């Protein structure tokens, strides 16, 4: 009898130690992209490696590391859409803009949040976006100006392809 009980207990222990694979759960949509024709395409949470790329990019801006910024920009088709309607087309134009802007305003970013999402468009292309929020402090004519910025960055093959910047001056105490 003791051997039977021992055999049952040992079997239970062995069964509990198996690593049976869990069934794959279908990805859960976190929102949707709306195409030009009004079609809604589901957005999913994705690979956080794109967040790490964007964090490195923002840090390079804080460090005034133009070579790292250049290395993270896409080689072809890189664009920046600025908060006042400016369009920066290409990495050389971006580096030229940053060189002057860094000298004129000494910007510093403090990241508040980073969100990654992705979808596959009608052409079958994976689109990976990082949306991030930042507090930015500029020094303009010796005075600090505090801004809130939101960036939407398209990451393609580990490079920043383009990004949008939206900003506003923060109210006192924000």
Secondary structure, DSSP 4 states (H G I P E B T S, - for coil): -HHHHHHHHHHHHHHHT--PPPPPPPPPEEEEEE-TTS-EEEEE---THHHHHHHHHHHHHHTT-HHHHHHHB-SSS-EEE-TTS-EEESHHHHHHHHHHHHHHH--EEEEEEEEEEEEE-TTS-EEEEEEEEEEEEEEETTEEEEEEEEEEEEEETTEEEEEEEEEEEPPTT-
